[in-house]
């Protein structure tokens, strides 16, 4: 029984015995709005909640806090390179240390390559926010949320809003927060719908050119789990369904998307975010090195980017990514 599901877990080409192997599967945000806003007095003297956001030039208050960062793009580019280099080295070392160097375990290669790749991607996010914070050592008022003129900025930071120049906090700078409602149900619906509705639709134009298209789309996921059974399958499922979504969303929808939003903000309030989301989705699809899955990956990347941008945090996109991968793993296990 062929499995049509796709799994998003980036894994770099491995230097195995048959030459560079294809990826075993596909790879795996904004800032939260200040919900606990300050109270203001109405004309009748009753307190009303007011959203704490920055006012525009005309005094109008935007509907969401800006989530673009003025840092992170160089680190993001270096992070991709570093991740694949580390993965290549990790697989080479694993193959050299394996009991049968000419025939190393595919399962072992997948695990070490994933972990090494994540080290590069997550490391880039941490280094970027650390460097940005060091570049502004005197701006303690924003980071500490001091009293006076910086009081409202401090409250906004504590509520999850990003400091666009970097605070030194991965949670604040990339919106690494999760709200059970609505993030969990929204993410589950988006992930499952993308797996079974969006991906088949965007891949449909390839049907006249690729025989057994939908069966072939599931090959990377089947290859990833082919050598995993029992405890090994459980470990792999945790890595793919939990580790990949967290690390990849932190990198793509956190570091990369936010740096692009900051770079493209001068283009316009609509075109800038749209271009940032599309570029992030294309990079997300490209780094998986899966030609047949490219359209589906890019489409799902757009969905993840929209979730991160609209909500201002990574929670919904992480849950959607988890749901997307989990339904495929479940389908593979059931089909065995």
Secondary structure, 3 states (H helix, E strand, C coil): CCCCCCCECCCCCCEECCEECCCCCECCCCCCCCCCCCEEECCCCCEEECCCCCECCCCCECCCCCCCCCCCHHHHHHHHHHHHHHHHHHHHHHHHHCCCHHHCCHHHHHHHHHHHHHHHHHHHHHHHHHHHHHCCCCCHHHHHCCCHHHHHHHHHHHCCCCCCCCCCCHHHHHCCCCCHHHHHHHHHHHHHHHHHHHHHHHHHHHCCCCCCHHHHHCHHHHHHHCCCCCHHHHHHHHHHHHHHHHHHHHHHHHHHHHHHHHHCHHHCCCHHHHHHHHHHHHHHHHCCCCCCCHHHHHHHHHHHHHHHHHHCCCHHHHHHHHHHHHHHHHHHHHHC
